[in-house]
């Protein structure tokens, strides 16, 4: 018998935020059975919604900074401080994200993480020593070189000239000068919250896996991958730090590698970090079911995305997890081997992608109602 249902979606990219998704789910649950207890725990995995999950839910404070966007344009980006008053939270996509660039202008060869570095600098200048950087949704492929440049680090070619921004320029990298790095880096505790374990280079690297969605052609991917390999080689030679094979170093176009190299950062699972902050396990006590969700459920969801992270925790309490997905893609069946009990596609009729994006909240509400009615009738007959 269903009693207590945990509603733990992440944001549906390009449509509704995690909080809106959880509210839509709750409406659907209560339409099906108004006596059910619902607990809303919107989550994030280091990508979209991480700032909101870590700051808003802890009673923290939001700041705004005007910074350099991915193609050099000025953008106003939110960042924040958690309720403890000690930990700054930066969602790199808000300064250097793909959503900031029109589809026809996407170019990972030129895109820079400088804006993300400018926010890190702002946090350091305010005296914050604990900083979480959410790694997801990037437009970039520059291994965090732009971020580091904003913090005083210089990237030089063989003639000692400073390289232009963007991942393509890293092919000409000959040396790195850290003599004028921001002094706050030496005593900061910086964590990169990531939803992927991809390494920097190779077939599963930043360029090959994430380059196409950023506008990279096959020839660009090869060029960018070689540039990242050059970057890794110079980092190891000049700084004595190996980043090329570190799991997660390929996150956010290699920003994971840059944070390790220049900020001595630690990379952590974004969903686990968020769940710890939200005391997720405490909510699982006495739960009958978890409904999680994301825009697309496919093989990539396995790699430490929010739904699988939620299911991993739920399985320890014997609580089944169902994904409410905007769509399903290739390899979704593998999710059943990673703690997912069921996958529900929220669409209720044929429609265009644009229309489905507009109707996500309504579709999610309706699909949740249908799911709860079905599960409730099955359990009542056990």
Phi, psi and omega per residue, in radians:
X1 nan 2.264 3.121
X2 -1.284 2.336 3.109
X3 -2.256 -1.025 -3.053
X4 -2.096 2.170 -3.095
X5 -2.090 2.213 3.088
X6 -1.585 2.217 3.134
X7 -1.891 1.825 -2.978
X8 -2.278 1.062 3.092
X9 -1.433 2.794 2.876
X10 -1.751 -3.128 -3.123
X11 -1.174 2.664 3.041
X12 -1.740 1.827 -2.934
X13 -0.890 2.279 3.107
X14 1.378 0.074 -3.066
X15 -2.321 -1.584 -3.057
X16 -2.065 2.620 3.101
X17 -1.317 2.910 -3.096
X18 -1.044 -0.695 3.138
X19 -1.116 -0.725 3.109
X20 -1.135 -0.673 3.121
X21 -1.116 -0.764 3.139
X22 -1.107 -0.685 3.105
X23 -1.134 -0.713 3.101
X24 -1.100 -0.727 3.082
X25 -1.056 -0.766 -3.119
X26 -1.070 -0.735 3.108
X27 -1.025 -0.722 3.130
X28 -1.145 -0.740 3.117
X29 -1.044 -0.839 -3.050
X30 -1.253 -0.448 3.007
X31 -1.155 -0.640 -3.130
X32 -1.307 -0.686 -3.101
X33 -2.774 1.802 -3.064
X34 -1.224 -0.149 -3.127
X35 -1.568 -0.154 -3.098
X36 -1.281 2.525 3.043
X37 -1.516 2.263 3.089
X38 -2.056 2.395 3.092
X39 -2.147 2.063 -3.101
X40 -1.601 2.089 3.100
X41 -2.339 1.256 3.130
X42 -1.048 2.433 -3.048
X43 -2.187 3.044 3.054
X44 -2.664 2.839 -3.053
X45 -2.163 0.380 -3.080
X46 1.882 -0.302 3.102
X47 -1.696 -2.430 -3.110
X48 -0.919 2.339 3.060
X49 1.569 -0.042 -3.106
X50 -1.128 -0.738 3.127
X51 -1.038 -0.828 -3.118
X52 -1.104 -0.744 -3.101
X53 -1.136 -0.679 -3.063
X54 -1.537 -0.487 -3.073
X55 -1.738 -0.957 -3.060
X56 -1.091 -0.741 -3.080
X57 -1.301 -0.239 3.107
X58 -1.802 0.113 3.138
X59 1.269 0.546 -3.119
X60 -1.462 -2.895 -3.055
X61 -2.167 2.421 3.123
X62 -1.737 2.348 3.035
X63 -1.971 2.817 3.045
X64 -2.203 2.400 3.076
X65 -2.344 2.428 3.004
X66 -1.567 2.082 -3.023
X67 -2.332 3.083 3.116
X68 -1.367 2.124 3.116
X69 -1.310 3.087 -3.038
X70 -1.066 -0.488 3.104
X71 -1.927 0.367 3.055
X72 1.639 -0.109 3.141
X73 -1.350 2.704 3.080
X74 -1.344 2.322 3.074
X75 -2.327 2.591 3.035
X76 -1.678 2.087 -3.058
X77 -2.098 2.356 3.043
X78 -1.421 2.539 2.893
X79 -2.543 3.098 -3.047
X80 -2.792 -3.133 3.108
X81 -2.238 2.299 -3.131
X82 -1.144 2.930 -3.099
X83 -1.062 -0.317 3.100
X84 -1.265 -0.215 3.136
X85 1.328 0.023 -3.040
X86 -2.059 -0.284 -2.997
X87 -2.021 2.037 3.075
X88 -1.447 2.512 -3.140
X89 -2.191 2.219 -3.116
X90 -2.183 2.201 3.055
X91 -1.774 1.846 -2.966
X92 -1.027 -0.505 -3.113
X93 -1.118 -0.410 -3.131
X94 -1.302 -0.324 3.100
X95 -1.934 -0.549 -3.002
X96 -2.328 0.523 -2.986
X97 -1.627 2.822 -3.125
X98 -1.112 -0.576 -3.108
X99 -1.163 -0.230 -3.124
X100 -1.501 -0.073 -3.081
X101 -2.126 2.246 3.040
X102 -0.991 2.594 -3.047
X103 -0.960 -0.667 -3.072
X104 -1.370 -0.042 3.119
X105 -1.981 0.075 -3.107
X106 -1.170 2.255 -3.094
X107 -2.720 1.651 -3.095
X108 -1.164 -0.193 3.079
X109 -1.224 -0.527 -3.051
X110 -1.857 -0.390 -3.016
X111 -1.124 2.510 -3.038
X112 -2.220 2.629 3.059
X113 -1.661 0.307 -3.074
X114 -0.981 -0.721 -3.124
X115 -1.045 -0.658 3.080
X116 -1.097 -0.726 3.089
X117 -1.116 -0.623 3.123
X118 -1.148 -0.604 3.081
X119 -1.259 -0.703 3.062
X120 -1.010 -0.745 3.105
X121 -1.064 -0.734 3.131
X122 -1.074 -0.702 3.124
X123 -1.164 -0.751 3.108
X124 -1.118 -0.707 -3.138
X125 -1.123 -0.490 3.089
X126 -1.445 -0.031 3.073
X127 1.643 0.113 3.127
X128 -1.311 2.254 3.127
X129 -1.817 -0.367 3.079
X130 -1.822 2.064 -3.063
X131 -2.338 2.255 3.029
X132 -1.877 2.242 3.106
X133 -2.005 2.008 3.084
X134 -1.339 2.184 -3.049
X135 -1.875 1.722 3.122
X136 -3.122 2.693 3.091
X137 1.290 0.405 -3.029
X138 -1.358 2.682 3.000
X139 -1.723 -0.007 -2.851
X140 -1.873 2.889 3.073
X141 -2.631 0.701 -3.012
X142 -1.884 0.244 3.104
X143 1.003 0.427 3.138
X144 1.338 0.241 3.136
X145 -1.113 -0.696 3.096
X146 -1.106 -0.742 3.072
X147 -0.988 -0.838 -3.109
X148 -1.154 -0.654 3.132
X149 -1.072 -0.653 3.108
X150 -1.160 -0.317 -3.140
X151 -1.790 0.290 3.005
X152 1.652 0.041 -3.116
X153 -1.566 2.390 -3.065
X154 -1.914 2.384 3.117
X155 -1.962 2.077 -2.947
X156 -2.071 2.584 3.034
X157 -1.544 -3.026 -3.056
X158 -1.135 -0.350 3.114
X159 -1.695 0.133 3.121
X160 1.402 0.236 3.128
X161 -1.571 2.532 3.133
X162 -1.237 2.313 -3.128
X163 -1.243 2.578 3.026
X164 -1.232 2.884 -3.121
X165 -1.223 2.766 3.062
X166 1.907 2.729 -3.095
X167 -1.196 -0.549 -3.134
X168 -1.057 -0.675 -3.077
X169 -1.128 -0.376 -3.104
X170 -1.145 -0.266 3.086
X171 -1.114 -0.412 3.130
X172 -1.722 0.191 -3.103
X173 -1.207 2.241 3.122
X174 -2.062 -0.520 -3.134
X175 -2.741 2.805 -3.134
X176 -2.218 2.248 -3.130
X177 -1.916 1.962 -3.126
X178 -1.840 0.212 -3.037
X179 -1.113 -0.428 -3.122
X180 -1.980 0.464 3.116
X181 -1.120 2.593 -3.139
X182 -0.947 2.233 -3.085
X183 -1.092 -0.411 -3.138
X184 -1.180 -0.355 -3.133
X185 -1.114 -0.553 -3.040
X186 -1.201 -0.398 -3.106
X187 -2.092 0.173 -3.121
X188 -1.538 2.601 3.020
X189 -1.889 1.715 -3.049
X190 -1.892 2.297 3.139
X191 -2.091 2.287 3.019
X192 -1.668 2.037 3.131
X193 -1.625 2.016 -2.998
X194 -2.202 2.637 3.090
X195 -1.866 0.189 3.131
X196 -2.365 2.780 3.096
X197 -2.022 0.208 -3.092
X198 -1.100 2.493 3.074
X199 -1.442 3.103 -3.009
X200 -1.205 -0.778 -2.988
X201 -2.188 2.976 3.044
X202 1.665 -2.976 -3.061
X203 -1.103 -0.461 3.096
X204 -1.907 0.337 -3.061
X205 -1.509 -3.126 -3.062
X206 -1.003 -0.802 -3.054
X207 -1.231 -0.819 -3.049
X208 -1.181 -0.731 -3.037
X209 -1.481 -0.734 -3.018
X210 -1.875 -0.198 -3.134
X211 -1.045 -0.757 -3.089
X212 -1.015 -0.693 -3.124
X213 -1.237 -0.255 3.122
X214 -1.687 0.041 3.090
X215 1.800 0.197 -3.092
X216 -1.482 2.295 3.023
X217 -1.431 2.945 3.102
X218 -0.960 -0.685 3.131
X219 -1.211 -0.655 3.075
X220 -1.097 -0.708 -3.123
X221 -1.034 -0.788 3.118
X222 -1.083 -0.769 -3.136
X223 -1.089 -0.789 -3.114
X224 -1.200 -0.656 3.126
X225 -1.128 -0.716 3.096
X226 -1.133 -0.649 3.117
X227 -1.144 -0.688 3.104
X228 -1.177 -0.610 3.085
X229 -1.137 -0.692 3.065
X230 -1.078 -0.791 3.102
X231 -0.974 -0.855 -3.105
X232 -1.077 -0.673 -3.140
X233 -1.138 -0.762 -3.135
X234 -1.209 -0.674 3.086
X235 -1.031 -0.786 -3.128
X236 -1.165 -0.689 -3.121
X237 -1.209 -0.806 -3.028
X238 -1.506 -0.573 -3.041
X239 -1.940 -0.219 3.136
X240 1.289 0.369 -3.115
X241 -2.050 2.210 3.104
X242 -1.640 2.135 -3.100
X243 -2.099 -0.184 -2.910
X244 -1.166 -0.564 -3.066
X245 -1.936 0.194 -3.108
X246 -1.317 2.184 3.082
X247 -0.991 2.278 -3.117
X248 1.597 -0.164 -3.135
X249 -1.133 -0.402 3.118
X250 -1.485 -0.016 -3.132
X251 -1.097 2.484 3.082
X252 0.938 0.849 3.099
X253 1.121 0.547 3.127
X254 1.570 0.085 3.088
X255 -1.060 -0.531 3.060
X256 -0.993 -0.770 3.111
X257 -1.125 -0.735 -3.135
X258 -1.097 -0.694 3.115
X259 -1.141 -0.669 3.088
X260 -1.121 -0.820 -3.032
X261 -1.199 -0.725 -2.956
X262 -1.889 -0.259 -3.125
X263 -2.172 0.106 -3.115
X264 0.886 0.688 -3.044
X265 -1.372 2.773 3.017
X266 -1.875 2.386 3.083
X267 -1.701 2.311 -3.133
X268 -2.307 2.739 3.034
X269 -1.073 2.141 -3.121
X270 -1.115 -0.747 -3.103
X271 -1.165 -0.653 3.115
X272 -1.167 -0.692 3.115
X273 -1.084 -0.819 -3.130
X274 -1.112 -0.763 -3.136
X275 -1.103 -0.643 3.090
X276 -1.110 -0.802 -3.135
X277 -1.089 -0.677 -3.104
X278 -1.454 0.028 -3.109
X279 0.895 0.854 -3.016
X280 -1.038 -0.735 -3.075
X281 -1.056 -0.572 3.129
X282 -1.119 -0.595 3.131
X283 -1.235 -0.383 -3.075
X284 -1.293 -0.335 -3.120
X285 -1.091 2.108 3.122
X286 1.415 0.093 -3.125
X287 -1.331 2.551 3.089
X288 -1.681 -0.501 -2.990
X289 -2.834 2.572 2.963
X290 -2.042 2.279 2.946
X291 -1.882 2.052 3.047
X292 -1.998 -3.101 -3.123
X293 -3.082 2.763 3.053
X294 -2.790 3.002 -3.074
X295 -1.133 -0.676 -3.091
X296 -2.510 2.206 3.088
X297 -1.805 2.054 3.113
X298 -2.650 -2.920 -3.075
X299 -1.031 -0.586 -3.105
X300 -1.137 -0.366 3.131
X301 -1.101 -0.420 3.139
X302 -1.066 -0.594 -2.938
X303 -1.452 1.173 3.013
X304 1.107 0.482 2.985
X305 -1.301 2.891 -3.024
X306 -0.973 -0.832 -3.083
X307 -1.017 -0.732 -3.141
X308 -1.250 -0.626 3.072
X309 -1.096 -0.707 3.078
X310 -1.126 -0.790 -3.122
X311 -1.117 -0.625 3.129
X312 -1.042 -0.737 3.121
X313 -1.275 -0.708 -3.113
X314 -1.100 -0.626 -3.096
X315 -1.090 -0.496 3.118
X316 -1.190 -0.363 3.136
X317 -1.853 0.070 -3.134
X318 1.223 0.462 -3.106
X319 -1.775 2.156 3.132
X320 -1.236 2.602 -3.118
X321 -2.132 2.260 3.103
X322 -2.071 2.306 3.087
X323 -1.607 2.227 2.996
X324 -1.708 1.765 -2.964
X325 -1.836 2.442 3.024
X326 -1.083 -0.653 3.064
X327 -2.744 2.904 3.049
X328 -2.066 2.577 -3.098
X329 -2.266 -3.041 -3.061
X330 -0.975 2.323 3.072
X331 1.451 0.160 -3.101
X332 -1.065 -0.451 -3.110
X333 -1.061 -0.460 -3.124
X334 -1.158 -0.320 3.138
X335 -1.125 -0.451 3.139
X336 -1.174 -0.336 3.085
X337 -1.563 0.054 -3.091
X338 -2.202 0.626 2.999
X339 1.582 -0.019 -3.140
X340 -1.524 2.203 -3.119
X341 -1.528 -0.522 -3.121
X342 -2.794 2.720 3.103
X343 -2.268 2.151 3.139
X344 -2.007 2.139 3.053
X345 -1.471 2.194 -2.932
X346 -1.365 -0.217 -3.130
X347 -1.064 2.528 -3.134
X348 -2.033 -0.054 3.124
X349 -2.976 2.849 3.083
X350 -1.084 2.367 3.114
X351 -2.817 2.842 3.118
X352 -1.237 2.788 3.092
X353 -1.041 -0.748 -3.123
X354 -1.064 -0.718 3.130
X355 -1.173 -0.681 3.135
X356 -1.139 -0.621 3.093
X357 -1.122 -0.743 3.137
X358 -1.122 -0.548 -3.007
X359 -1.815 0.228 -3.018
X360 -0.924 -0.823 -3.099
X361 -1.072 -0.787 3.132
X362 -1.139 -0.741 3.130
X363 -1.101 -0.714 -3.130
X364 -1.155 -0.719 3.099
X365 -1.058 -0.827 -3.123
X366 -1.134 -0.758 -3.138
X367 -1.145 -0.643 3.100
X368 -1.133 -0.768 3.102
X369 -1.020 -0.814 -3.127
X370 -1.085 -0.714 -3.112
X371 -1.141 -0.787 -3.124
X372 -1.164 -0.693 3.094
X373 -1.074 -0.746 -3.131
X374 -1.147 -0.871 -3.116
X375 -1.137 -0.646 3.127
X376 -1.116 -0.702 -3.136
X377 -1.216 -0.621 3.113
X378 -1.150 -0.816 -3.078
X379 -1.205 -0.564 -3.137
X380 -1.212 -0.325 3.130
X381 -1.691 -0.036 3.132
X382 -1.141 nan nan
